[in-house]
Amino acid sequence: MPWVCFARALAVFIYCSNNILTLFSLSFPFLLEYAAINSMLDQINSCLDHLEEKNDYLHACLKELLESNRQTRLEFQQQQQQQSQQQDMETDVQGPQPPV
């Protein structure tokens, strides 16, 4: 009787081992494909990280340029106001000009 149990257990083990080997041989190409896809996704992720860094750098540069342009515009407006005020003062000092 113990030999019969052993023989059955051995038969089940062999059957299961064959099924496992069959499953592995069938899924091995999928595992290779999965590894290839995973590698491509890692490369894409690296590229996206690089693009994000460049985007952040460009964003900082554009903000700096915008602030510089604002400052330049304010300085220009102040100069225009000063020139206008200076012309108004010269006109007030000279008095009204006769028509030509």
Secondary structure, 3 states (H helix, E strand, C coil): CHHHHHHHHHHHHHHHHHHHHHHHHHHHHHHHHHHHHHHHHHHHHHHHHHHHHHHHHHHHHHHHHHHHHHHHHHHHHHHHHHHHHHHHHHHHHHCCCCCC
